[in-house]
Amino acid sequence: MFTALCAGTLERGADTAASMKARGYGIQKRSFAHSFKFRAWDGIFVAAFAVIFALVLIFSARGELSAAFYPVIKLENSVFPVGMFALLCVFPFILEVKESIKWKYCLAKM
């Protein structure tokens, strides 16, 4: 068991060393990460996410966001609370798709 633990530790150390070498650690002077500014789009996104999250919490507290899945799918009351929950779940995906399209557009311009 001791030998297996030592081998695993040495292997992880070698992986870490290879990763640091691939990233250029110790070759040049230190560099710093680029700081990003908080833009209007970021504020709009955070505000929209906060509003949808608050609506989901309110619907959940009022008992309007309940569903039964056995033996059939049955949604209680209105579809609007479920739609807000679905939008809350899909919001990060929407942002990822937007960033992916933007990245591909930037690569196409090169």
N, CA, C and O atoms as a printed pandas DataFrame, in Angstrom:
     atom_number atom_name residue_name chain_id  residue_number  x_coord  y_coord  z_coord
0              1         N          MET        A               1    0.829   -1.181    0.000
1              2        CA          MET        A               1    0.000    0.000    0.000
2              3         C          MET        A               1    0.882    1.257    0.000
3              4         O          MET        A               1    0.588    2.236   -0.685
4              5         N          PHE        A               2    1.965    1.206    0.780
5              6        CA          PHE        A               2    2.868    2.356    0.837
6              7         C          PHE        A               2    3.467    2.642   -0.536
7              8         O          PHE        A               2    3.581    3.799   -0.941
8              9         N          THR        A               3    3.847    1.595   -1.241
9             10        CA          THR        A               3    4.437    1.761   -2.565
10            11         C          THR        A               3    3.430    2.377   -3.537
11            12         O          THR        A               3    3.791    3.231   -4.346
12            13         N          ALA        A               4    2.185    1.950   -3.460
13            14        CA          ALA        A               4    1.150    2.497   -4.339
14            15         C          ALA        A               4    0.922    3.975   -4.050
15            16         O          ALA        A               4    0.767    4.768   -4.978
16            17         N          LEU        A               5    0.900    4.355   -2.771
17            18        CA          LEU        A               5    0.726    5.758   -2.411
18            19         C          LEU        A               5    1.891    6.610   -2.896
19            20         O          LEU        A               5    1.692    7.712   -3.408
20            21         N          CYS        A               6    3.109    6.099   -2.734
21            22        CA          CYS        A               6    4.285    6.845   -3.204
22            23         C          CYS        A               6    4.270    6.993   -4.721
23            24         O          CYS        A               6    4.582    8.062   -5.245
24            25         N          ALA        A               7    3.910    5.926   -5.424
25            26        CA          ALA        A               7    3.876    5.984   -6.887
26            27         C          ALA        A               7    2.826    7.004   -7.354
27            28         O          ALA        A               7    3.074    7.778   -8.278
28            29         N          GLY        A               8    1.656    6.996   -6.711
29            30        CA          GLY        A               8    0.615    7.960   -7.078
30            31         C          GLY        A               8    1.054    9.388   -6.821
31            32         O          GLY        A               8    0.789   10.277   -7.630
32            33         N          THR        A               9    1.731    9.617   -5.688
33            34        CA          THR        A               9    2.214   10.960   -5.361
34            35         C          THR        A               9    3.262   11.424   -6.367
35            36         O          THR        A               9    3.220   12.568   -6.821
36            37         N          LEU        A              10    4.183   10.562   -6.714
37            38        CA          LEU        A              10    5.218   10.928   -7.690
38            39         C          LEU        A              10    4.609   11.185   -9.069
39            40         O          LEU        A              10    5.046   12.090   -9.779
40            41         N          GLU        A              11    3.615   10.404   -9.447
41            42        CA          GLU        A              11    2.978   10.600  -10.747
42            43         C          GLU        A              11    2.246   11.943  -10.801
43            44         O          GLU        A              11    2.339   12.656  -11.801
44            45         N          ARG        A              12    1.519   12.294   -9.733
45            46        CA          ARG        A              12    0.847   13.590   -9.694
46            47         C          ARG        A              12    1.860   14.736   -9.707
47            48         O          ARG        A              12    1.619   15.773  -10.326
48            49         N          GLY        A              13    2.986   14.549   -9.027
49            50        CA          GLY        A              13    4.025   15.570   -9.041
50            51         C          GLY        A              13    4.609   15.764  -10.430
51            52         O          GLY        A              13    4.877   16.892  -10.844
52            53         N          ALA        A              14    4.806   14.665  -11.149
53            54        CA          ALA        A              14    5.328   14.756  -12.515
54            55         C          ALA        A              14    4.321   15.443  -13.432
55            56         O          ALA        A              14    4.704   16.236  -14.292
56            57         N          ASP        A              15    3.038   15.144  -13.254
57            58        CA          ASP        A              15    2.004   15.813  -14.052
58            59         C          ASP        A              15    1.987   17.308  -13.774
59            60         O          ASP        A              15    1.858   18.115  -14.694
60            61         N          THR        A              16    2.115   17.675  -12.502
61            62        CA          THR        A              16    2.124   19.098  -12.142
62            63         C          THR        A              16    3.337   19.796  -12.744
63            64         O          THR        A              16    3.223   20.905  -13.265
64            65         N          ALA        A              17    4.482   19.156  -12.675
65            66        CA          ALA        A              17    5.702   19.742  -13.237
66            67         C          ALA        A              17    5.572   19.918  -14.753
67            68         O          ALA        A              17    5.971   20.950  -15.293
68            69         N          ALA        A              18    5.022   18.927  -15.431
69            70        CA          ALA        A              18    4.850   19.025  -16.881
70            71         C          ALA        A              18    3.872   20.140  -17.226
71            72         O          ALA        A              18    4.078   20.865  -18.199
72            73         N          SER        A              19    2.817   20.283  -16.444
73            74        CA          SER        A              19    1.846   21.338  -16.674
74            75         C          SER        A              19    2.475   22.712  -16.478
75            76         O          SER        A              19    2.249   23.619  -17.280
76            77         N          MET        A              20    3.263   22.872  -15.415
77            78        CA          MET        A              20    3.913   24.160  -15.152
78            79         C          MET        A              20    4.916   24.488  -16.257
79            80         O          MET        A              20    5.025   25.643  -16.669
80            81         N          LYS        A              21    5.645   23.489  -16.736
81            82        CA          LYS        A              21    6.608   23.714  -17.812
82            83         C          LYS        A              21    5.894   24.109  -19.101
83            84         O          LYS        A              21    6.360   24.989  -19.824
84            85         N          ALA        A              22    4.763   23.462  -19.391
85            86        CA          ALA        A              22    4.000   23.775  -20.601
86            87         C          ALA        A              22    3.452   25.197  -20.562
87            88         O          ALA        A              22    3.286   25.824  -21.609
88            89         N          ARG        A              23    3.174   25.708  -19.377
89            90        CA          ARG        A              23    2.649   27.066  -19.242
90            91         C          ARG        A              23    3.745   28.114  -19.130
91            92         O          ARG        A              23    3.462   29.304  -18.993
92            93         N          GLY        A              24    4.989   27.672  -19.189
93            94        CA          GLY        A              24    6.089   28.630  -19.191
94            95         C          GLY        A              24    6.507   29.106  -17.819
95            96         O          GLY        A              24    7.078   30.191  -17.701
96            97         N          TYR        A              25    6.246   28.337  -16.775
97            98        CA          TYR        A              25    6.608   28.754  -15.428
98            99         C          TYR        A              25    8.118   28.805  -15.268
99           100         O          TYR        A              25    8.816   27.836  -15.570
100          101         N          GLY        A              26    8.616   29.934  -14.793
101          102        CA          GLY        A              26   10.034   30.086  -14.509
102          103         C          GLY        A              26   10.891   30.474  -15.690
103          104         O          GLY        A              26   12.098   30.655  -15.525
104          105         N          ILE        A              27   10.320   30.610  -16.882
105          106        CA          ILE        A              27   11.110   30.944  -18.058
106          107         C          ILE        A              27   11.329   32.449  -18.156
107          108         O          ILE        A              27   12.447   32.899  -18.407
108          109         N          GLN        A              28   10.291   33.209  -17.963
109          110        CA          GLN        A              28   10.368   34.661  -18.086
110          111         C          GLN        A              28    9.978   35.284  -16.763
111          112         O          GLN        A              28    9.648   34.601  -15.793
112          113         N          LYS        A              29   10.029   36.622  -16.759
113          114        CA          LYS        A              29    9.576   37.291  -15.548
114          115         C          LYS        A              29    8.078   37.095  -15.390
115          116         O          LYS        A              29    7.392   36.716  -16.339
116          117         N          ARG        A              30    7.583   37.348  -14.213
117          118        CA          ARG        A              30    6.171   37.106  -13.912
118          119         C          ARG        A              30    5.256   37.967  -14.771
119          120         O          ARG        A              30    5.545   39.128  -15.063
120          121         N          SER        A              31    4.162   37.368  -15.157
121          122        CA          SER        A              31    3.137   38.113  -15.876
122          123         C          SER        A              31    1.862   38.073  -15.036
123          124         O          SER        A              31    1.686   37.193  -14.194
124          125         N          PHE        A              32    1.001   39.015  -15.272
125          126        CA          PHE        A              32   -0.221   39.109  -14.491
126          127         C          PHE        A              32   -1.425   38.890  -15.388
127          128         O          PHE        A              32   -1.379   39.144  -16.592
128          129         N          ALA        A              33   -2.485   38.422  -14.793
129          130        CA          ALA        A              33   -3.717   38.184  -15.538
130          131         C          ALA        A              33   -4.326   39.516  -15.966
131          132         O          ALA        A              33   -4.170   40.538  -15.297
132          133         N          HIS        A              34   -5.003   39.475  -17.066
133          134        CA          HIS        A              34   -5.674   40.663  -17.576
134          135         C          HIS        A              34   -6.917   40.927  -16.743
135          136         O          HIS        A              34   -7.721   40.022  -16.515
136          137         N          SER        A              35   -7.073   42.143  -16.296
137          138        CA          SER        A              35   -8.267   42.465  -15.527
138          139         C          SER        A              35   -9.363   42.945  -16.475
139          140         O          SER        A              35   -9.128   43.771  -17.357
140          141         N          PHE        A              36  -10.547   42.416  -16.274
141          142        CA          PHE        A              36  -11.680   42.756  -17.110
142          143         C          PHE        A              36  -12.535   43.801  -16.414
143          144         O          PHE        A              36  -12.693   43.779  -15.193
144          145         N          LYS        A              37  -13.071   44.696  -17.184
145          146        CA          LYS        A              37  -13.941   45.734  -16.633
146          147         C          LYS        A              37  -15.386   45.250  -16.620
147          148         O          LYS        A              37  -15.806   44.476  -17.480
148          149         N          PHE        A              38  -16.132   45.717  -15.637
149          150        CA          PHE        A              38  -17.554   45.403  -15.529
150          151         C          PHE        A              38  -18.303   46.327  -16.480
151          152         O          PHE        A              38  -18.397   47.531  -16.242
152          153         N          ARG        A              39  -18.839   45.753  -17.566
153          154        CA          ARG        A              39  -19.503   46.548  -18.590
154          155         C          ARG        A              39  -21.008   46.578  -18.372
155          156         O          ARG        A              39  -21.537   45.910  -17.484
156          157         N          ALA        A              40  -21.689   47.368  -19.201
157          158        CA          ALA        A              40  -23.138   47.497  -19.111
158          159         C          ALA        A              40  -23.813   46.149  -19.336
159          160         O          ALA        A              40  -24.784   45.821  -18.656
160          161         N          TRP        A              41  -23.297   45.357  -20.299
161          162        CA          TRP        A              41  -23.880   44.046  -20.578
162          163         C          TRP        A              41  -23.806   43.156  -19.347
163          164         O          TRP        A              41  -24.747   42.410  -19.076
164          165         N          ASP        A              42  -22.725   43.215  -18.602
165          166        CA          ASP        A              42  -22.591   42.408  -17.397
166          167         C          ASP        A              42  -23.649   42.806  -16.368
167          168         O          ASP        A              42  -24.243   41.948  -15.716
168          169         N          GLY        A              43  -23.879   44.101  -16.230
169          170        CA          GLY        A              43  -24.890   44.580  -15.306
170          171         C          GLY        A              43  -26.289   44.139  -15.705
171          172         O          GLY        A              43  -27.088   43.743  -14.857
172          173         N          ILE        A              44  -26.583   44.209  -17.006
173          174        CA          ILE        A              44  -27.886   43.768  -17.510
174          175         C          ILE        A              44  -28.069   42.277  -17.250
175          176         O          ILE        A              44  -29.136   41.843  -16.815
176          177         N          PHE        A              45  -27.034   41.499  -17.515
177          178        CA          PHE        A              45  -27.099   40.055  -17.311
178          179         C          PHE        A              45  -27.318   39.718  -15.838
179          180         O          PHE        A              45  -28.153   38.873  -15.515
180          181         N          VAL        A              46  -26.584   40.363  -14.955
181          182        CA          VAL        A              46  -26.729   40.100  -13.521
182          183         C          VAL        A              46  -28.125   40.510  -13.049
183          184         O          VAL        A              46  -28.752   39.792  -12.269
184          185         N          ALA        A              47  -28.608   41.653  -13.514
185          186        CA          ALA        A              47  -29.941   42.115  -13.116
186          187         C          ALA        A              47  -31.022   41.152  -13.605
187          188         O          ALA        A              47  -31.932   40.816  -12.848
188          189         N          ALA        A              48  -30.935   40.708  -14.852
189          190        CA          ALA        A              48  -31.933   39.778  -15.395
190          191         C          ALA        A              48  -31.894   38.455  -14.637
191          192         O          ALA        A              48  -32.936   37.888  -14.308
192          193         N          PHE        A              49  -30.700   37.973  -14.367
193          194        CA          PHE        A              49  -30.562   36.717  -13.626
194          195         C          PHE        A              49  -31.138   36.863  -12.222
195          196         O          PHE        A              49  -31.804   35.950  -11.733
196          197         N          ALA        A              50  -30.891   37.998  -11.567
197          198        CA          ALA        A              50  -31.402   38.235  -10.215
198          199         C          ALA        A              50  -32.927   38.303  -10.210
199          200         O          ALA        A              50  -33.564   37.760   -9.308
200          201         N          VAL        A              51  -33.518   38.962  -11.203
201          202        CA          VAL        A              51  -34.979   39.061  -11.275
202          203         C          VAL        A              51  -35.594   37.676  -11.485
203          204         O          VAL        A              51  -36.561   37.323  -10.810
204          205         N          ILE        A              52  -35.052   36.901  -12.398
205          206        CA          ILE        A              52  -35.591   35.565  -12.654
206          207         C          ILE        A              52  -35.414   34.680  -11.424
207          208         O          ILE        A              52  -36.313   33.912  -11.082
208          209         N          PHE        A              53  -34.267   34.779  -10.757
209          210        CA          PHE        A              53  -34.019   33.993   -9.552
210          211         C          PHE        A              53  -35.005   34.375   -8.452
211          212         O          PHE        A              53  -35.533   33.505   -7.759
212          213         N          ALA        A              54  -35.253   35.677   -8.293
213          214        CA          ALA        A              54  -36.213   36.133   -7.286
214          215         C          ALA        A              54  -37.616   35.614   -7.600
215          216         O          ALA        A              54  -38.334   35.186   -6.697
216          217         N          LEU        A              55  -38.009   35.651   -8.870
217          218        CA          LEU        A              55  -39.319   35.128   -9.258
218          219         C          LEU        A              55  -39.437   33.636   -8.951
219          220         O          LEU        A              55  -40.468   33.179   -8.459
220          221         N          VAL        A              56  -38.384   32.886   -9.241
221          222        CA          VAL        A              56  -38.402   31.450   -8.954
222          223         C          VAL        A              56  -38.532   31.218   -7.452
223          224         O          VAL        A              56  -39.292   30.347   -7.028
224          225         N          LEU        A              57  -37.803   31.983   -6.644
225          226        CA          LEU        A              57  -37.912   31.836   -5.192
226          227         C          LEU        A              57  -39.313   32.193   -4.698
227          228         O          LEU        A              57  -39.860   31.493   -3.846
228          229         N          ILE        A              58  -39.893   33.259   -5.213
229          230        CA          ILE        A              58  -41.244   33.658   -4.813
230          231         C          ILE        A              58  -42.267   32.591   -5.185
231          232         O          ILE        A              58  -43.110   32.221   -4.369
232          233         N          PHE        A              59  -42.190   32.095   -6.430
233          234        CA          PHE        A              59  -43.115   31.045   -6.855
234          235         C          PHE        A              59  -42.948   29.785   -6.016
235          236         O          PHE        A              59  -43.926   29.124   -5.667
236          237         N          SER        A              60  -41.715   29.463   -5.700
237          238        CA          SER        A              60  -41.443   28.281   -4.892
238          239         C          SER        A              60  -41.999   28.445   -3.479
239          240         O          SER        A              60  -42.592   27.512   -2.938
240          241         N          ALA        A              61  -41.814   29.625   -2.875
241          242        CA          ALA        A              61  -42.311   29.877   -1.525
242          243         C          ALA        A              61  -43.838   29.844   -1.476
243          244         O          ALA        A              61  -44.418   29.414   -0.479
244          245         N          ARG        A              62  -44.483   30.292   -2.534
245          246        CA          ARG        A              62  -45.946   30.308   -2.583
246          247         C          ARG        A              62  -46.532   28.952   -2.973
247          248         O          ARG        A              62  -47.751   28.783   -2.983
248          249         N          GLY        A              63  -45.674   27.993   -3.293
249          250        CA          GLY        A              63  -46.139   26.660   -3.656
250          251         C          GLY        A              63  -46.601   26.535   -5.087
251          252         O          GLY        A              63  -47.224   25.537   -5.451
252          253         N          GLU        A              64  -46.311   27.529   -5.909
253          254        CA          GLU        A              64  -46.737   27.500   -7.306
254          255         C          GLU        A              64  -45.745   26.789   -8.217
255          256         O          GLU        A              64  -46.019   26.586   -9.400
256          257         N          LEU        A              65  -44.628   26.422   -7.687
257          258        CA          LEU        A              65  -43.599   25.763   -8.497
258          259         C          LEU        A              65  -43.454   24.326   -8.021
259          260         O          LEU        A              65  -42.415   23.932   -7.492
260          261         N          SER        A              66  -44.502   23.561   -8.216
261          262        CA          SER        A              66  -44.459   22.164   -7.811
262          263         C          SER        A              66  -44.848   21.301   -8.990
263          264         O          SER        A              66  -45.613   21.714   -9.862
264          265         N          ALA        A              67  -44.310   20.105   -9.000
265          266        CA          ALA        A              67  -44.600   19.181  -10.089
266          267         C          ALA        A              67  -44.548   17.758   -9.552
267          268         O          ALA        A              67  -43.813   17.463   -8.609
268          269         N          ALA        A              68  -45.327   16.892  -10.155
269          270        CA          ALA        A              68  -45.301   15.472   -9.828
270          271         C          ALA        A              68  -44.880   14.716  -11.086
271          272         O          ALA        A              68  -45.373   14.998  -12.178
272          273         N          PHE        A              69  -43.980   13.769  -10.933
273          274        CA          PHE        A              69  -43.435   13.074  -12.098
274          275         C          PHE        A              69  -43.843   11.605  -12.176
275          276         O          PHE        A              69  -43.455   10.907  -13.113
276          277         N          TYR        A              70  -44.625   11.123  -11.197
277          278        CA          TYR        A              70  -44.976    9.708  -11.214
278          279         C          TYR        A              70  -46.448    9.544  -10.985
279          280         O          TYR        A              70  -46.934   10.132  -10.019
280          281         N          PRO        A              71  -47.184    8.845  -11.725
281          282        CA          PRO        A              71  -46.865    8.110  -12.941
282          283         C          PRO        A              71  -46.935    8.967  -14.203
283          284         O          PRO        A              71  -46.514    8.523  -15.271
284          285         N          VAL        A              72  -47.461   10.191  -14.097
285          286        CA          VAL        A              72  -47.488   11.099  -15.240
286          287         C          VAL        A              72  -46.952   12.450  -14.788
287          288         O          VAL        A              72  -46.931   12.749  -13.594
288          289         N          ILE        A              73  -46.525   13.255  -15.734
289          290        CA          ILE        A              73  -46.050   14.596  -15.408
290          291         C          ILE        A              73  -47.257   15.500  -15.201
291          292         O          ILE        A              73  -48.108   15.616  -16.083
292          293         N          LYS        A              74  -47.333   16.139  -14.042
293          294        CA          LYS        A              74  -48.461   17.014  -13.720
294          295         C          LYS        A              74  -47.910   18.319  -13.145
295          296         O          LYS        A              74  -47.258   18.318  -12.101
296          297         N          LEU        A              75  -48.173   19.416  -13.825
297          298        CA          LEU        A              75  -47.732   20.721  -13.348
298          299         C          LEU        A              75  -48.886   21.399  -12.624
299          300         O          LEU        A              75  -50.018   21.414  -13.105
300          301         N          GLU        A              76  -48.583   21.951  -11.475
301          302        CA          GLU        A              76  -49.607   22.631  -10.679
302          303         C          GLU        A              76  -49.774   24.065  -11.183
303          304         O          GLU        A              76  -48.811   24.691  -11.625
304          305         N          ASN        A              77  -50.986   24.569  -11.113
305          306        CA          ASN        A              77  -51.328   25.963  -11.402
306          307         C          ASN        A              77  -50.890   26.416  -12.782
307          308         O          ASN        A              77  -51.317   25.858  -13.793
308          309         N          SER        A              78  -50.034   27.433  -12.822
309          310        CA          SER        A              78  -49.680   28.097  -14.068
310          311         C          SER        A              78  -48.389   27.549  -14.664
311          312         O          SER        A              78  -47.577   26.935  -13.971
312          313         N          VAL        A              79  -48.223   27.777  -15.930
313          314        CA          VAL        A              79  -46.996   27.382  -16.619
314          315         C          VAL        A              79  -45.918   28.462  -16.438
315          316         O          VAL        A              79  -44.735   28.182  -16.625
316          317         N          PHE        A              80  -46.307   29.675  -16.081
317          318        CA          PHE        A              80  -45.357   30.783  -15.941
318          319         C          PHE        A              80  -44.249   30.495  -14.921
319          320         O          PHE        A              80  -43.082   30.735  -15.232
320          321         N          PRO        A              81  -44.561   29.988  -13.708
321          322        CA          PRO        A              81  -43.466   29.673  -12.778
322          323         C          PRO        A              81  -42.503   28.635  -13.323
323          324         O          PRO        A              81  -41.291   28.744  -13.138
324          325         N          VAL        A              82  -43.042   27.629  -13.992
325          326        CA          VAL        A              82  -42.181   26.597  -14.574
326          327         C          VAL        A              82  -41.319   27.192  -15.685
327          328         O          VAL        A              82  -40.151   26.831  -15.833
328          329         N          GLY        A              83  -41.898   28.101  -16.462
329          330        CA          GLY        A              83  -41.129   28.778  -17.511
330          331         C          GLY        A              83  -40.005   29.613  -16.939
331          332         O          GLY        A              83  -38.909   29.647  -17.499
332          333         N          MET        A              84  -40.264   30.290  -15.825
333          334        CA          MET        A              84  -39.213   31.083  -15.181
334          335         C          MET        A              84  -38.094   30.185  -14.671
335          336         O          MET        A              84  -36.918   30.527  -14.790
336          337         N          PHE        A              85  -38.459   29.030  -14.097
337          338        CA          PHE        A              85  -37.449   28.091  -13.627
338          339         C          PHE        A              85  -36.632   27.545  -14.791
339          340         O          PHE        A              85  -35.411   27.418  -14.694
340          341         N          ALA        A              86  -37.302   27.225  -15.882
341          342        CA          ALA        A              86  -36.598   26.730  -17.071
342          343         C          ALA        A              86  -35.654   27.798  -17.612
343          344         O          ALA        A              86  -34.530   27.488  -18.006
344          345         N          LEU        A              87  -36.100   29.054  -17.635
345          346        CA          LEU        A              87  -35.250   30.143  -18.108
346          347         C          LEU        A              87  -34.041   30.318  -17.189
347          348         O          LEU        A              87  -32.934   30.578  -17.659
348          349         N          LEU        A              88  -34.253   30.178  -15.890
349          350        CA          LEU        A              88  -33.148   30.264  -14.936
350          351         C          LEU        A              88  -32.116   29.174  -15.202
351          352         O          LEU        A              88  -30.912   29.417  -15.114
352          353         N          CYS        A              89  -32.584   27.982  -15.526
353          354        CA          CYS        A              89  -31.674   26.870  -15.809
354          355         C          CYS        A              89  -30.945   27.040  -17.141
355          356         O          CYS        A              89  -29.807   26.596  -17.285
356          357         N          VAL        A              90  -31.591   27.677  -18.108
357          358        CA          VAL        A              90  -31.024   27.809  -19.446
358          359         C          VAL        A              90  -30.141   29.063  -19.577
359          360         O          VAL        A              90  -29.361   29.172  -20.523
360          361         N          PHE        A              91  -30.259   29.994  -18.643
361          362        CA          PHE        A              91  -29.528   31.258  -18.721
362          363         C          PHE        A              91  -28.017   31.079  -18.920
363          364         O          PHE        A              91  -27.456   31.723  -19.807
364          365         N          PRO        A              92  -27.331   30.228  -18.132
365          366        CA          PRO        A              92  -25.891   30.037  -18.367
366          367         C          PRO        A              92  -25.582   29.474  -19.755
367          368         O          PRO        A              92  -24.576   29.834  -20.366
368          369         N          PHE        A              93  -26.446   28.597  -20.246
369          370        CA          PHE        A              93  -26.256   28.040  -21.586
370          371         C          PHE        A              93  -26.351   29.127  -22.645
371          372         O          PHE        A              93  -25.572   29.142  -23.598
372          373         N          ILE        A              94  -27.307   30.040  -22.478
373          374        CA          ILE        A              94  -27.458   31.150  -23.422
374          375         C          ILE        A              94  -26.189   31.995  -23.453
375          376         O          ILE        A              94  -25.721   32.378  -24.525
376          377         N          LEU        A              95  -25.636   32.285  -22.286
377          378        CA          LEU        A              95  -24.403   33.066  -22.216
378          379         C          LEU        A              95  -23.253   32.323  -22.886
379          380         O          LEU        A              95  -22.459   32.932  -23.603
380          381         N          GLU        A              96  -23.156   31.018  -22.660
381          382        CA          GLU        A              96  -22.087   30.218  -23.261
382          383         C          GLU        A              96  -22.191   30.209  -24.782
383          384         O          GLU        A              96  -21.176   30.313  -25.471
384          385         N          VAL        A              97  -23.397   30.088  -25.310
385          386        CA          VAL        A              97  -23.601   30.104  -26.766
386          387         C          VAL        A              97  -23.210   31.461  -27.335
387          388         O          VAL        A              97  -22.570   31.535  -28.384
388          389         N          LYS        A              98  -23.594   32.541  -26.644
389          390        CA          LYS        A              98  -23.244   33.891  -27.100
390          391         C          LYS        A              98  -21.724   34.064  -27.155
391          392         O          LYS        A              98  -21.186   34.596  -28.127
392          393         N          GLU        A              99  -21.037   33.606  -26.099
393          394        CA          GLU        A              99  -19.584   33.729  -26.072
394          395         C          GLU        A              99  -18.921   32.854  -27.133
395          396         O          GLU        A              99  -17.909   33.246  -27.713
396          397         N          SER        A             100  -19.475   31.685  -27.389
397          398        CA          SER        A             100  -18.937   30.800  -28.419
398          399         C          SER        A             100  -19.074   31.423  -29.803
399          400         O          SER        A             100  -18.144   31.363  -30.607
400          401         N          ILE        A             101  -20.218   32.014  -30.080
401          402        CA          ILE        A             101  -20.424   32.679  -31.369
402          403         C          ILE        A             101  -19.465   33.861  -31.504
403          404         O          ILE        A             101  -18.881   34.076  -32.566
404          405         N          LYS        A             102  -19.309   34.617  -30.434
405          406        CA          LYS        A             102  -18.388   35.756  -30.447
406          407         C          LYS        A             102  -16.953   35.293  -30.690
407          408         O          LYS        A             102  -16.218   35.924  -31.449
408          409         N          TRP        A             103  -16.549   34.190  -30.046
409          410        CA          TRP        A             103  -15.198   33.657  -30.212
410          411         C          TRP        A             103  -14.969   33.196  -31.655
411          412         O          TRP        A             103  -13.928   33.490  -32.244
412          413         N          LYS        A             104  -15.930   32.482  -32.217
413          414        CA          LYS        A             104  -15.780   32.014  -33.587
414          415         C          LYS        A             104  -15.748   33.177  -34.583
415          416         O          LYS        A             104  -15.047   33.117  -35.593
416          417         N          TYR        A             105  -16.510   34.232  -34.292
417          418        CA          TYR        A             105  -16.496   35.416  -35.136
418          419         C          TYR        A             105  -15.117   36.091  -35.080
419          420         O          TYR        A             105  -14.596   36.539  -36.102
420          421         N          CYS        A             106  -14.541   36.157  -33.892
421          422        CA          CYS        A             106  -13.212   36.781  -33.748
422          423         C          CYS        A             106  -12.151   35.946  -34.471
423          424         O          CYS        A             106  -11.246   36.504  -35.092
424          425         N          LEU        A             107  -12.254   34.626  -34.397
425          426        CA          LEU        A             107  -11.295   33.766  -35.090
426          427         C          LEU        A             107  -11.435   33.894  -36.594
427          428         O          LEU        A             107  -10.440   33.835  -37.316
428          429         N          ALA        A             108  -12.670   34.071  -37.080
429          430        CA          ALA        A             108  -12.905   34.201  -38.512
430          431         C          ALA        A             108  -12.314   35.503  -39.063
431          432         O          ALA        A             108  -11.940   35.571  -40.233
432          433         N          LYS        A             109  -12.233   36.528  -38.220
433          434        CA          LYS        A             109  -11.684   37.817  -38.670
434          435         C          LYS        A             109  -10.163   37.774  -38.799
435          436         O          LYS        A             109   -9.585   38.628  -39.472
436          437         N          MET        A             110   -9.505   36.804  -38.174
437          438        CA          MET        A             110   -8.034   36.742  -38.205
438          439         C          MET        A             110   -7.508   36.332  -39.537
439          440         O          MET        A             110   -6.294   36.236  -39.718
